[in-house]
Amino acid sequence: NMTEPQRNNPPESTPLNIRQVPASHAWAWIVSGFQLFKAYPLMWIVLFVIYLAIAVPVSLVPLLGTVFGALLAPIFAAGMMMGCLAIRRHQELEINHLFAGFKQNTGQLVAVGGLYMMALLMVSVIVVTSLDQEIVALIASGQELTPEQAGSLLKPSTFIALLLMLPVLMAYWFAPLLVRLHQLTAVDAMKVSFIAVWRNVLPVLAYILIFGVLTILAIIPLFLGLLVVVPLMITSTYTSYLDIFGIEQN
């Protein structure tokens, strides 16, 4: 059970003490996150749809779309975290919360997106340079690969990509939230996020597995379940932050 943070004790004034919690807490994060979703289900769905209405057209812009999408994502994520904070303070969830990341620490939030994008680019370069260059040349020339060539390409490259992606994702996990709610710089937020996830790797893995199942189930009914599952990812990320950083104790 997570108690309401005091109104006169804003998150940025709360010391960041990273706790190590058991794997069973993963389910508690999701249950608590669902309580936040259930408080304003229609508004959460509206916020998600508005985000898609912005993010999808931006992503379709050649070359620049991917860059802008990566830079904007932490800003919108931070805004939705502010929405979670508002609900826990018994305030209404509003459309304005989606854009709250544009009101404070916006530069650092953009920096989080930039660092994340650069890290992904480095991972891509390392993966490509580790591949069989003859096969890479075939792909570049537009030739089709035989099943054997595709198999020899995918197995090692997939393993390398996953291995390199893990620390990147760990650093990004709580970063937008820490920048917006605790006024950390992008670099400091990503460091703290990495340490927090590393210390709680078991509950985070359990959380990811649960959401993997939920996402598969959500896709079945014409993808409509994603209207609930994606906002639930946001709210449960916030409740996991409360638990791991001990915010509920203050």
C-alpha positions in Angstrom: 0.0 0.0 0.0 1.4 3.3 -1.1 0.5 6.3 1.0 -0.2 9.7 -0.6 2.9 12.1 -0.6 2.4 15.2 1.5 1.3 18.2 -0.4 3.9 20.4 1.3 6.7 17.9 0.4 7.2 18.1 -3.3 9.2 15.3 -5.1 12.1 17.6 -5.8 12.6 18.2 -2.1 12.7 14.5 -1.3 16.2 12.9 -1.1 16.7 10.2 -3.7 17.5 7.0 -1.8 17.4 4.0 -4.1 15.9 0.9 -2.4 16.3 -2.7 -3.5 12.8 -4.3 -3.5 11.8 -8.0 -4.1 10.6 -9.3 -7.5 7.0 -9.7 -6.1 6.7 -5.9 -6.1 6.5 -5.9 -9.9 2.8 -7.0 -9.6 2.2 -4.3 -6.9 3.5 -1.6 -9.3 1.0 -2.7 -11.9 -1.9 -2.9 -9.4 -1.1 0.5 -8.0 -0.7 1.8 -11.6 -4.1 0.5 -12.5 -5.6 2.5 -9.6 -4.1 5.7 -11.1 -5.5 4.7 -14.5 -8.9 3.8 -13.0 -9.2 7.2 -11.5 -9.4 8.9 -14.9 -9.6 6.1 -17.6 -11.2 8.2 -20.3 -8.7 11.0 -19.9 -5.7 8.6 -19.9 -7.0 7.2 -23.2 -7.5 10.7 -24.6 -4.0 11.7 -23.6 -2.6 8.6 -25.3 -4.6 9.3 -28.5 -3.4 12.9 -28.6 0.2 11.8 -28.2 -0.3 9.3 -31.1 -1.8 12.1 -33.2 1.4 14.1 -32.6 4.0 11.4 -32.6 2.9 9.4 -35.7 2.9 12.3 -38.2 6.2 13.5 -36.8 7.7 10.0 -37.2 6.7 9.9 -40.9 8.8 12.9 -41.8 11.9 11.5 -43.7 15.1 11.5 -41.7 14.1 14.3 -39.3 11.1 12.4 -38.0 13.0 9.9 -36.1 15.2 12.6 -34.5 12.3 14.8 -33.5 10.4 11.7 -32.2 13.3 10.7 -30.0 13.7 14.3 -28.7 10.0 14.8 -27.9 9.3 11.4 -26.3 10.9 12.3 -22.9 9.0 15.6 -22.8 5.7 13.9 -23.2 6.7 11.1 -20.8 7.6 13.6 -18.2 4.3 15.4 -18.7 2.3 12.2 -18.1 4.3 11.6 -15.0 3.2 15.0 -13.8 -0.3 13.7 -14.4 0.3 10.7 -12.2 1.6 13.1 -9.5 -1.5 15.2 -9.8 -3.8 12.2 -9.3 -2.0 11.2 -6.2 -2.5 14.7 -4.9 -6.2 14.3 -5.5 -6.1 16.7 -8.4 -7.8 16.2 -11.7 -5.9 14.7 -14.7 -6.0 17.2 -17.5 -5.0 17.4 -21.2 -2.5 20.1 -20.1 -0.5 17.5 -18.2 0.6 15.9 -21.5 2.4 19.1 -22.2 3.8 19.8 -18.7 7.2 18.7 -19.9 7.4 21.8 -22.0 7.0 24.1 -19.0 10.1 23.2 -17.0 13.5 21.5 -17.5 12.6 21.1 -21.2 16.2 21.4 -22.3 17.3 18.6 -20.1 14.4 16.4 -21.2 15.5 17.0 -24.8 19.0 16.1 -23.8 17.7 12.8 -22.4 16.2 12.1 -25.8 19.4 13.1 -27.5 21.6 10.9 -25.4 19.2 8.0 -25.8 19.2 8.5 -29.6 23.0 8.7 -29.7 23.4 5.6 -27.6 21.0 3.7 -30.0 23.0 4.9 -33.0 26.3 3.7 -31.4 24.6 0.3 -30.7 23.5 0.1 -34.4 27.0 1.0 -35.6 28.6 -1.7 -33.3 26.1 -4.3 -34.5 26.6 -3.5 -38.2 30.4 -3.6 -37.9 30.2 -6.9 -36.2 28.3 -8.5 -39.0 29.7 -10.5 -41.9 30.6 -7.7 -44.3 29.8 -9.8 -47.4 26.3 -10.2 -46.3 26.0 -6.5 -45.4 27.1 -5.7 -48.9 24.4 -8.0 -50.3 21.8 -6.2 -48.2 23.1 -2.8 -49.3 22.9 -3.8 -52.9 19.3 -4.9 -52.5 19.9 -8.6 -53.1 17.8 -11.2 -51.2 19.6 -13.4 -48.7 19.3 -17.2 -48.5 17.7 -18.6 -45.4 21.2 -19.8 -44.3 22.6 -16.3 -44.7 19.7 -14.7 -42.9 20.1 -17.2 -40.0 23.8 -16.6 -39.7 23.1 -12.8 -39.7 20.3 -12.7 -37.2 21.4 -14.9 -34.4 24.7 -13.1 -33.3 23.5 -9.6 -34.3 20.3 -10.0 -32.2 22.3 -11.2 -29.2 24.8 -8.3 -29.5 22.0 -5.7 -30.0 20.1 -7.0 -26.9 23.2 -7.0 -24.8 24.1 -3.4 -25.7 20.5 -2.2 -25.5 20.0 -3.2 -21.9 22.2 -0.6 -20.3 20.8 2.1 -22.6 17.2 1.2 -21.6 18.2 1.0 -18.0 19.6 4.5 -18.1 16.4 5.8 -19.9 13.8 4.1 -17.7 13.3 6.7 -15.0 15.3 9.6 -16.6 12.4 11.8 -17.9 10.7 11.4 -14.5 13.8 12.3 -12.6 14.5 15.3 -14.7 11.0 16.7 -14.4 10.2 15.8 -10.8 13.6 16.1 -9.2 15.3 18.7 -11.4 18.2 16.5 -12.3 20.4 17.1 -15.3 20.0 14.6 -18.2 23.3 12.9 -17.4 22.6 12.6 -13.7 19.1 11.4 -14.3 20.3 8.6 -16.6 23.0 7.6 -14.1 20.5 7.4 -11.2 18.0 5.5 -13.5 20.7 3.0 -14.4 21.7 2.4 -10.8 18.0 2.1 -9.7 17.2 -0.5 -12.4 20.4 -2.4 -11.8 19.7 -2.8 -8.1 16.1 -3.9 -8.9 16.8 -6.0 -12.0 14.6 -8.9 -10.8 11.4 -6.9 -10.2 12.0 -4.9 -13.4 12.4 -8.1 -15.5 9.3 -9.5 -13.9 7.5 -6.3 -14.7 8.6 -6.5 -18.4 7.5 -10.1 -18.7 4.1 -9.3 -17.3 3.7 -6.4 -19.7 4.8 -8.6 -22.5 1.9 -10.9 -21.8 -0.5 -8.0 -21.4 0.6 -6.5 -24.7 0.0 -9.7 -26.6 -3.5 -9.9 -25.0 -4.1 -6.2 -25.8 -3.2 -6.7 -29.5 -5.8 -9.5 -30.0 -9.0 -7.3 -29.9 -8.0 -5.1 -32.9 -5.2 -3.4 -30.9 -7.9 -1.7 -28.8 -6.4 -3.1 -25.6 -3.4 -0.9 -26.1 -5.6 2.0 -25.2 -5.4 0.6 -21.7 -2.1 -1.2 -21.6 0.1 1.8 -22.8 -1.3 4.3 -20.2 -0.9 1.5 -17.6 2.8 1.3 -18.5 3.0 5.0 -17.7 1.2 4.9 -14.4 2.9 1.7 -13.3 6.3 3.2 -14.1 5.4 6.1 -11.8 4.3 3.7 -9.0 7.6 1.7 -9.4 9.5 5.0 -9.0 7.5 5.7 -5.8 8.5 2.2 -4.5 12.1 2.0 -5.6 13.0 5.6 -4.5 10.9 5.3 -1.3 8.8 8.4 -2.1 5.7 6.8 -0.5 7.5 6.8 2.8 7.7 10.6 2.9 
